[in-house]
Amino acid sequence: MNTATIAVALAISVGTVSAQQVRPLQLSGTVKSSAEQKVYLQRYDNKVFRTIDSAVVEDGRFQFGTQVPLPELYGVSLDTTASPLAVFLEDNPIAVELGDGSGYRDAVITGSKAQQRFDDFRARQRGLKPADFIKEDPASIVAAYVLFRNYSYGLSPQEIREHVKLLDVSLHNTQYVRILNDLATVQESVLPGKKAIDFVSSGPDGNPVRFSDHLGKGYVLLDFWAAWCGPCRRDNPNIVAAFTKYKDSGFNVFGVSLDKDRDSWLKAIADDGLDWPQVSDLAFWDTEAPKLYGVRFIPSNVLIDADGIIVARNIRGEELQNKLAELYGF
């Protein structure tokens, strides 16, 4: 057990997730593959799973008694470089059979009511309105998580605040509601008509690049993307087409990548023909610029005029082409 890591994680959790109680886990499980030596426990933190403890596998079994905030979403993993099995853990005995299939597709979780609630959501989420799901059980940690993870990208700042009010007050200090409240405030500051926010990041050569240095000559599309993002890569040809058509009229694109791997980022720039300024902190969702602009999903973008004023957000495909045709007159 890495006690230093756990101490740091608990210090953060206790200070920011006061609605939950720090309790020792009652988590046990089995692993079919005898080759596995350890199982890792990971804490979900704003779209990222961070390892906080590990357990040795003995005779195909493992268990955790780690002191953690409960209820909450955690990851159980055999490999910290791959996506874990996401599990909602509570203050009661929970068992996990990790199985032997890739991606934990054959894993079995028992003992967690929150997990059952989340599985129910996934089974019927198509067409399910967030307000309706929240009202079914407004005190469930799953209600806060789903609002944060599955619905916030499609809600306006006002709608985010309205949905947060539907949650039970016991959830208002969870990480999900704190992030949602901050998100609504940030997004209100970058609505159309607001001044674009400046930032500095690193270009492909590693040198600092200031965003505002690329404003003032015409419309600029601030494009948030990543090499690992399939929808981003599929949308890139549309942005290339727009850039090619309007660049001689002053249109430019400024790319901000949420990549972690430098080589993958540079390869994607070359492969997709992204012939415009690019920057990246190589910090995944901890990248500064997306936080400043309240970005919760990618691809995402902001269209900014020559005076540095935001004129549109998240216009892609035909909508982007139509907007530029309207602005440039052809």
MIMI-325514 format. One line per 3 residues: their letters; for each residue y, z, x of C-alpha. Coordinates in nm, 4 decimals, always signed. Last residue first. Layout:
N
a> Y/Z/X  ...;
***
This chain:
330
fgy> +3.3405/-5.0416/-1.9480  +3.6386/-4.8267/-2.0427  +3.6139/-4.5740/-1.7616;
lea> +3.6028/-4.2578/-1.9720  +3.4115/-4.4031/-2.2678  +3.1649/-4.5857/-2.0413;
lkn> +3.1202/-4.2602/-1.8486  +3.0384/-4.0721/-2.1685  +2.7980/-4.3414/-2.2878;
qle> +2.6069/-4.3432/-1.9584  +2.5801/-3.9646/-1.9591  +2.4554/-3.9595/-2.3192;
egr> +2.2047/-4.2355/-2.2427  +2.0302/-4.0163/-1.9888  +2.1912/-3.6819/-1.9254;
inr> +2.4878/-3.4756/-2.0416  +2.4528/-3.1101/-1.9488  +2.8165/-3.0055/-1.9568;
avi> +3.1376/-3.1956/-2.0335  +3.5092/-3.2178/-1.9451  +3.5420/-2.9462/-1.6818;
igd> +3.8876/-2.9521/-1.5242  +3.9276/-3.0113/-1.1489  +4.2332/-3.2336/-1.1916;
adi> +4.0290/-3.5441/-1.1082  +3.7864/-3.4694/-1.3904  +3.4667/-3.2620/-1.3870;
lvn> +3.1267/-3.3370/-1.5414  +2.8846/-3.0438/-1.5158  +2.5104/-3.0833/-1.4701;
spi> +2.1652/-2.9441/-1.5360  +1.8216/-3.0676/-1.4361  +1.7388/-2.7857/-1.4192;
frv> +1.7468/-2.4680/-1.6222  +1.9442/-2.1454/-1.6520  +2.2729/-2.2582/-1.4952;
gyl> +2.5568/-2.0116/-1.5592  +2.8041/-2.2037/-1.3425  +2.8574/-1.9365/-1.0776;
kpa> +2.4865/-1.8560/-1.0797  +2.3988/-2.2211/-1.0247  +2.6392/-2.2262/-0.7254;
etd> +2.4978/-1.9216/-0.5446  +2.1315/-2.0180/-0.4932  +1.9080/-1.7203/-0.5741;
wfa> +1.7067/-1.9449/-0.8065  +1.5551/-2.1276/-0.5037  +1.7264/-2.0107/-0.1828;
lds> +1.7501/-2.3250/+0.0282  +2.1288/-2.2708/+0.0105  +2.1542/-2.6399/-0.0723;
vqp> +2.4108/-2.9171/-0.0472  +2.4224/-3.2915/-0.1176  +2.7066/-3.5432/-0.1032;
wdl> +2.6164/-3.8868/-0.2423  +2.3593/-4.1561/-0.1760  +2.0687/-4.0088/-0.3700;
gdd> +1.8174/-4.2865/-0.3028  +1.5249/-4.1131/-0.4753  +1.2962/-4.1205/-0.1692;
aia> +1.5749/-4.0271/+0.0733  +1.7067/-3.7296/-0.1251  +1.3490/-3.6252/-0.2082;
klw> +1.2552/-3.6289/+0.1617  +1.5560/-3.4128/+0.2490  +1.4626/-3.1506/-0.0120;
sdr> +1.0934/-3.1475/+0.0845  +1.1868/-3.1002/+0.4506  +1.4270/-2.8150/+0.3734;
dkd> +1.1819/-2.6103/+0.1681  +1.3372/-2.3622/-0.0726  +1.4938/-2.6063/-0.3157;
lsv> +1.7577/-2.5260/-0.5741  +1.9557/-2.8372/-0.4795  +2.3243/-2.8885/-0.5526;
gfv> +2.4254/-3.2555/-0.5716  +2.7823/-3.3804/-0.5900  +2.8190/-3.7135/-0.7708;
nfg> +3.1138/-3.9514/-0.7526  +3.3170/-4.1755/-0.9826  +3.6281/-4.3365/-0.8317;
sdk> +3.6185/-4.6782/-0.9958  +3.4086/-4.8237/-0.7117  +3.1541/-4.5491/-0.7808;
ykt> +3.1182/-4.6508/-1.1469  +2.8108/-4.8740/-1.1713  +2.6217/-4.7493/-0.8665;
faa> +2.6824/-4.3847/-0.9579  +2.5662/-4.4388/-1.3148  +2.2495/-4.6181/-1.1987;
vin> +2.1775/-4.3447/-0.9427  +2.2231/-4.0825/-1.2152  +1.9703/-4.2640/-1.4367;
pnd> +1.7288/-4.3020/-1.1441  +1.7573/-3.9236/-1.0829  +1.6412/-3.8228/-1.4309;
rrc> +1.2684/-3.8469/-1.3497  +1.3231/-3.6452/-1.0326  +1.5059/-3.3761/-1.2253;
pgc> +1.2368/-3.3633/-1.4962  +0.9738/-3.3083/-1.2238  +1.1579/-3.0265/-1.0445;
waa> +1.0039/-2.9656/-0.6991  +1.2703/-3.1751/-0.5231  +1.5417/-2.9716/-0.6917;
wfd> +1.8373/-3.0305/-0.9280  +2.1889/-2.9195/-1.0197  +2.4344/-3.2115/-1.0456;
llv> +2.8113/-3.1667/-1.0324  +2.9207/-3.5041/-1.1720  +3.2637/-3.5886/-1.0327;
ygk> +3.5370/-3.7843/-1.2113  +3.8109/-3.9161/-0.9861  +3.9811/-3.8485/-0.6541;
glh> +4.0751/-3.4820/-0.6969  +3.7459/-3.3107/-0.6161  +3.5241/-3.3456/-0.3108;
dsf> +3.7040/-3.0860/-0.0997  +3.6617/-2.8471/-0.3939  +3.2879/-2.8311/-0.3226;
rvp> +3.3230/-2.6884/+0.0277  +3.0492/-2.7975/+0.2699  +2.9176/-2.5772/+0.5508;
ngd> +2.7115/-2.7481/+0.8248  +2.3322/-2.7451/+0.8154  +2.2968/-3.1205/+0.8648;
pgs> +2.1667/-3.1625/+0.5083  +2.4794/-2.9864/+0.3780  +2.5207/-2.6123/+0.3447;
svf> +2.7043/-2.4322/+0.0640  +3.0600/-2.3365/-0.0257  +3.1897/-2.2689/-0.3757;
dia> +3.4762/-2.3596/-0.6096  +3.4721/-2.2975/-0.9833  +3.5790/-2.5831/-1.2109;
kkg> +3.8791/-2.5017/-1.4297  +3.8031/-2.4611/-1.7993  +3.8512/-2.7281/-2.0671;
plv> +3.4789/-2.7755/-2.1198  +3.3090/-2.4347/-2.0829  +3.2804/-2.2797/-1.7382;
seq> +3.4215/-1.9289/-1.7952  +3.2336/-1.8791/-2.1223  +2.9150/-1.9615/-1.9330;
vta> +2.9753/-1.6720/-1.6950  +3.0269/-1.4193/-1.9744  +2.7226/-1.5412/-2.1681;
ldn> +2.5122/-1.5284/-1.8516  +2.6195/-1.1720/-1.7741  +2.5085/-1.0629/-2.1208;
lir> +2.1830/-1.2551/-2.0837  +2.1159/-1.1077/-1.7394  +2.1652/-0.7538/-1.8667;
vyq> +1.9519/-0.8310/-2.1715  +1.6635/-0.9562/-1.9588  +1.6859/-0.6867/-1.6927;
tnh> +1.6311/-0.4215/-1.9587  +1.9194/-0.1926/-2.0478  +1.9661/-0.3262/-2.4018;
lsv> +1.5976/-0.3020/-2.4857  +1.6094/+0.0391/-2.6573  +1.8986/-0.0929/-2.8709;
dll> +1.6499/-0.3076/-3.0633  +1.7209/-0.6774/-3.0276  +1.9177/-0.8589/-3.2981;
kvh> +2.2451/-0.7937/-3.1142  +2.1090/-0.9982/-2.8215  +2.0781/-1.2928/-3.0614;
eri> +2.4478/-1.2841/-3.1490  +2.5493/-1.2537/-2.7829  +2.3408/-1.5561/-2.6869;
eqp> +2.4801/-1.7503/-2.9817  +2.8361/-1.6834/-2.8649  +2.7558/-1.7996/-2.5112;
slg> +2.5953/-2.1164/-2.6533  +2.2179/-2.1311/-2.6791  +1.9732/-2.3930/-2.5520;
ysy> +1.9092/-2.2472/-2.2068  +1.8779/-1.8980/-2.3567  +1.5631/-1.9803/-2.5554;
nrf> +1.2508/-1.9598/-2.3427  +1.3221/-1.7182/-2.0575  +1.5892/-1.4785/-2.1837;
lvy> +1.5096/-1.4811/-2.5561  +1.1392/-1.4782/-2.4690  +1.1830/-1.1788/-2.2378;
aav> +1.3832/-0.9752/-2.4882  +1.1322/-1.0363/-2.7683  +0.8434/-0.9717/-2.5294;
isa> +0.9780/-0.6260/-2.4487  +0.9097/-0.5513/-2.8146  +1.1729/-0.3483/-3.0026;
pde> +1.2895/-0.6394/-3.2233  +0.9386/-0.7005/-3.3625  +0.9350/-0.9735/-3.6292;
kif> +1.3155/-0.9982/-3.6123  +1.2962/-1.1364/-3.2584  +1.0689/-1.4218/-3.3622;
dap> +1.2915/-1.5251/-3.6527  +1.6069/-1.5098/-3.4412  +1.4463/-1.7264/-3.1716;
klg> +1.3529/-2.0043/-3.4159  +0.9909/-2.1178/-3.4045  +0.9675/-2.4991/-3.4068;
rqr> +0.7018/-2.5034/-3.1366  +0.6533/-2.1381/-3.0432  +0.3303/-2.0969/-3.2414;
arf> +0.0558/-2.0305/-2.9878  +0.2996/-1.9265/-2.7168  +0.4432/-1.6533/-2.9383;
ddf> +0.0989/-1.5176/-3.0244  +0.0123/-1.5052/-2.6544  +0.3332/-1.3081/-2.5999;
rqq> +0.2447/-1.0548/-2.8689  -0.1068/-1.0205/-2.7322  +0.0433/-0.9565/-2.3893;
aks> +0.2700/-0.6920/-2.5404  -0.0317/-0.5265/-2.7013  -0.1977/-0.4981/-2.3607;
gti> -0.5553/-0.3650/-2.3500  -0.7393/-0.6811/-2.2484  -0.6552/-0.9768/-2.0255;
vad> -0.9058/-1.2571/-1.9564  -0.8587/-1.5211/-1.6882  -1.0123/-1.8663/-1.7447;
ryg> -0.6938/-2.0591/-1.6686  -0.6259/-1.8429/-1.3628  -0.4445/-2.1367/-1.1972;
sgd> -0.7687/-2.2620/-1.0506  -1.0796/-2.1196/-1.2131  -1.2747/-1.8280/-1.0662;
gle> -1.2209/-1.5470/-1.3132  -0.9249/-1.3089/-1.2856  -1.0708/-1.0574/-1.5289;
vai> -0.7853/-0.8190/-1.6033  -0.8135/-0.4771/-1.7618  -0.5343/-0.2640/-1.9063;
pnd> -0.5384/+0.1129/-1.9584  -0.2123/+0.2418/-2.1122  +0.1557/+0.2603/-2.0196;
elf> +0.2136/-0.1134/-2.0524  +0.1710/-0.4341/-1.8495  +0.2712/-0.7837/-1.9634;
val> +0.0678/-1.0158/-1.7437  +0.1581/-1.3344/-1.5555  -0.1317/-1.4669/-1.3472;
psa> +0.0343/-1.5556/-1.0202  +0.1938/-1.8827/-0.9013  +0.0900/-1.9699/-0.5466;
ttd> +0.2081/-1.8532/-0.2029  +0.1203/-1.4899/-0.2810  -0.2474/-1.5787/-0.3169;
lsv> -0.4971/-1.3677/-0.5128  -0.2338/-1.2833/-0.7717  -0.1459/-1.0449/-1.0501;
gyl> +0.2087/-1.0955/-1.1777  +0.4152/-0.8478/-1.3724  +0.6099/-0.8428/-1.6998;
epl> +0.7341/-0.5048/-1.8145  +0.6459/-0.2018/-2.0238  +0.6697/-0.0003/-1.8102;
pvq> +0.8694/+0.0586/-1.4922  +0.6365/+0.0991/-1.1913  +0.4385/+0.3692/-1.0116;
tgf> +0.1360/+0.1947/-0.8634  -0.2075/+0.3015/-0.9898  -0.3695/-0.0358/-0.9224;
qfr> -0.7367/-0.1305/-0.9356  -0.9797/-0.3768/-0.7826  -1.3356/-0.4962/-0.8369;
gde> -1.5610/-0.7654/-0.6886  -1.7672/-0.5174/-0.4904  -1.4464/-0.3844/-0.3351;
vva> -1.1250/-0.5879/-0.3561  -0.8430/-0.4185/-0.1659  -0.5217/-0.3625/-0.3590;
sdi> -0.1712/-0.4913/-0.2959  +0.1820/-0.3816/-0.3794  +0.5378/-0.5000/-0.4506;
trf> +0.5147/-0.8797/-0.4296  +0.8120/-1.0586/-0.5874  +0.7693/-1.2950/-0.8826;
vkn> +1.0826/-1.5031/-0.9430  +1.2384/-1.6117/-1.2737  +1.4881/-1.3219/-1.2843;
dyr> +1.2634/-1.0542/-1.1299  +0.8976/-1.0421/-1.2277  +0.7225/-0.7770/-1.0177;
qly> +0.4125/-0.8794/-0.8241  +0.0813/-0.7007/-0.7690  -0.1429/-0.8615/-0.5090;
vkq> -0.5226/-0.8712/-0.5016  -0.6975/-0.8485/-0.1677  -1.0164/-0.9549/+0.0099;
eas> -1.1180/-1.2654/-0.1868  -1.4306/-1.4318/-0.0522  -1.6526/-1.2578/-0.3076;
skv> -1.5159/-1.4864/-0.5770  -1.5633/-1.3424/-0.9237  -1.2681/-1.1027/-0.9140;
tgs> -1.2564/-0.8037/-1.1460  -0.9803/-0.5840/-1.2788  -0.8167/-0.2482/-1.3195;
lql> -0.4664/-0.1479/-1.4215  -0.3738/+0.2028/-1.5289  -0.0309/+0.1778/-1.3728;
prv> +0.1554/+0.4940/-1.2806  +0.4708/+0.5387/-1.4922  +0.8408/+0.4660/-1.4569;
qqa> +0.9807/+0.4575/-1.8098  +1.1697/+0.1663/-1.9573  +1.5103/+0.1836/-2.1243;
svt> +1.6556/+0.2672/-1.7816  +1.5969/-0.0799/-1.6416  +1.8833/-0.1084/-1.3936;
gvs> +1.8827/+0.1989/-1.1747  +1.5143/+0.2762/-1.2140  +1.4203/-0.0799/-1.1296;
ial> +1.6254/-0.1131/-0.8133  +1.5025/+0.2161/-0.6737  +1.1499/+0.1277/-0.7813;
ava> +1.1551/-0.1992/-0.5888  +1.2923/-0.0325/-0.2783  +1.0311/+0.2425/-0.2915;
ita> +0.7541/-0.0107/-0.3508  +0.8518/-0.2099/-0.0424  +0.8621/+0.1030/+0.1717;
tnm> +0.5280/+0.2220/+0.0338  +0.3409/-0.0961/+0.1319  +0.0000/+0.0000/+0.0000;
***
